[in-house]
Amino acid sequence: MGYTKDYAAIALTIFVVVQIPVSLVLPILLRRFHSRRFWLIVESIIELVGFILLVLNIEPLLASALIGIGAGGLFPLNLLLPIDATDNAHEAASWSAMIQSAGYVIGALGPIILGWIYDATNSFTSAVVGMIVIVLIMMIFQFAATAKRSVNTLHIQGESTR
């Protein structure tokens, strides 16, 4: 995006270093405010704001910190989603393995895809816009995964009254 390699290295360092304390503080925040959905959406919004700052070319170091805060909170929270979306430990383990496998493949392909987008458009802006779209899609999936499973609850309650 026109910055020097040194500036980019500092931004990357900020992104990585910020994730550590966020990952350590998040369990404390979860004890105080129990809603995983709330924290998933908050962390996603923080990450989204960081990407928007990058697109608008406004203070990339702040953008890197915000993206790091989002990523530092979203990673452990997303690892908990199979627990919310399943009924037993076996299902949760299966979902977790599937999600992590797909996630790491997507994560490995991310830099390649971003490179292709850059080569095709000669701009990182379109690649960052693509990441904004991915965060928005991720928010939809997070919201759906943490929705109350009222159908299962009604089914179980109906069986217990018979």
Buried (B, 14 or more C-beta within 10 A) or exposed (E): BEEEEEEEEBBEEBBEEBBEEBBEEBEEBBEEEEEBBEBBBBBBBBBBBBBBBBBEEEEBBBBBBBBBBBBBBBBBBBEBBBEBBBEEEEEBEEBBEEBEEEEEEEEEEBEEEBEEBBEEEEEBBBBBBBBBEEBEEBBEEBEEBBEEBEEEEEEEEEEEEE
